[in-house]
Amino acid sequence: MAGHCEDCAYQVYDDALDEYVCEAYLDEDEFCRLLQHGGACPYFRPGDDYALVRHQN
């Protein structure tokens, strides 16, 4: 699944670091593969805050 980190539900703001970080668990091999080959993140999940509300209606 393709996507941008800015749109991912795992992208959260860390007050201690004062920046956005990814909370998805990527092991070292997956992270290197993602950086080197520009592959799609296997943990990407759209961060749509209104998906639950649309589902309820």
Short mmCIF file of the C-alpha atoms (twelve columns), coordinates in Angstrom:
data_MODEL
# 
_entry.id   MODEL 
# 
loop_
_atom_site.group_PDB 
_atom_site.id 
_atom_site.type_symbol 
_atom_site.label_atom_id 
_atom_site.label_alt_id 
_atom_site.label_comp_id 
_atom_site.label_asym_id 
_atom_site.label_seq_id 
_atom_site.Cartn_x 
_atom_site.Cartn_y 
_atom_site.Cartn_z 
_atom_site.pdbx_PDB_model_num 
ATOM 1  C CA . MET A 1  0.000   0.000  0.000  1 
ATOM 2  C CA . ALA A 2  1.453   3.336  -1.001 1 
ATOM 3  C CA . GLY A 3  1.137   6.481  1.034  1 
ATOM 4  C CA . HIS A 4  2.910   9.413  2.547  1 
ATOM 5  C CA . CYS A 5  4.015   9.460  6.170  1 
ATOM 6  C CA . GLU A 6  2.198   12.755 6.709  1 
ATOM 7  C CA . ASP A 7  -1.103  10.989 5.947  1 
ATOM 8  C CA . CYS A 8  -0.455  7.921  8.109  1 
ATOM 9  C CA . ALA A 9  -2.239  7.185  11.379 1 
ATOM 10 C CA . TYR A 10 1.087   6.090  12.922 1 
ATOM 11 C CA . GLN A 11 2.604   9.558  12.438 1 
ATOM 12 C CA . VAL A 12 2.301   11.295 15.841 1 
ATOM 13 C CA . TYR A 13 3.792   14.376 17.432 1 
ATOM 14 C CA . ASP A 14 6.409   13.737 20.133 1 
ATOM 15 C CA . ASP A 15 6.630   16.625 22.615 1 
ATOM 16 C CA . ALA A 16 10.026  15.516 23.930 1 
ATOM 17 C CA . LEU A 17 11.596  15.522 20.464 1 
ATOM 18 C CA . ASP A 18 9.464   18.457 19.245 1 
ATOM 19 C CA . GLU A 19 8.809   16.693 15.922 1 
ATOM 20 C CA . TYR A 20 6.610   14.075 14.288 1 
ATOM 21 C CA . VAL A 21 7.688   10.444 14.601 1 
ATOM 22 C CA . CYS A 22 6.422   7.117  13.305 1 
ATOM 23 C CA . GLU A 23 5.029   4.760  15.932 1 
ATOM 24 C CA . ALA A 24 4.827   1.757  13.602 1 
ATOM 25 C CA . TYR A 25 7.264   -1.012 14.385 1 
ATOM 26 C CA . LEU A 26 9.780   -1.339 11.544 1 
ATOM 27 C CA . ASP A 27 12.715  -3.633 12.120 1 
ATOM 28 C CA . GLU A 28 16.120  -2.590 10.808 1 
ATOM 29 C CA . ASP A 29 15.811  -4.582 7.576  1 
ATOM 30 C CA . GLU A 30 12.388  -3.162 6.737  1 
ATOM 31 C CA . PHE A 31 13.543  0.374  7.481  1 
ATOM 32 C CA . CYS A 32 16.657  0.047  5.280  1 
ATOM 33 C CA . ARG A 33 14.609  -1.464 2.451  1 
ATOM 34 C CA . LEU A 34 12.112  1.386  2.706  1 
ATOM 35 C CA . LEU A 35 14.876  4.021  2.522  1 
ATOM 36 C CA . GLN A 36 16.982  2.389  -0.180 1 
ATOM 37 C CA . HIS A 37 14.318  1.250  -2.598 1 
ATOM 38 C CA . GLY A 38 11.558  3.743  -1.882 1 
ATOM 39 C CA . GLY A 39 9.132   0.894  -1.334 1 
ATOM 40 C CA . ALA A 40 5.737   1.269  0.230  1 
ATOM 41 C CA . CYS A 41 5.577   1.036  3.999  1 
ATOM 42 C CA . PRO A 42 3.903   -2.228 5.020  1 
ATOM 43 C CA . TYR A 43 2.363   -0.514 8.057  1 
ATOM 44 C CA . PHE A 44 0.828   2.504  6.312  1 
ATOM 45 C CA . ARG A 45 -2.676  3.150  7.575  1 
ATOM 46 C CA . PRO A 46 -4.612  6.199  6.371  1 
ATOM 47 C CA . GLY A 47 -5.109  8.609  9.238  1 
ATOM 48 C CA . ASP A 48 -8.722  9.410  8.446  1 
ATOM 49 C CA . ASP A 49 -10.243 10.727 11.675 1 
ATOM 50 C CA . TYR A 50 -13.780 10.619 10.260 1 
ATOM 51 C CA . ALA A 51 -13.801 7.021  8.975  1 
ATOM 52 C CA . LEU A 52 -15.601 5.729  12.066 1 
ATOM 53 C CA . VAL A 53 -18.281 8.421  11.860 1 
ATOM 54 C CA . ARG A 54 -18.949 7.683  8.184  1 
ATOM 55 C CA . HIS A 55 -19.209 3.985  9.026  1 
ATOM 56 C CA . GLN A 56 -21.806 4.677  11.741 1 
ATOM 57 C CA . ASN A 57 -24.086 6.704  9.438  1 
# 
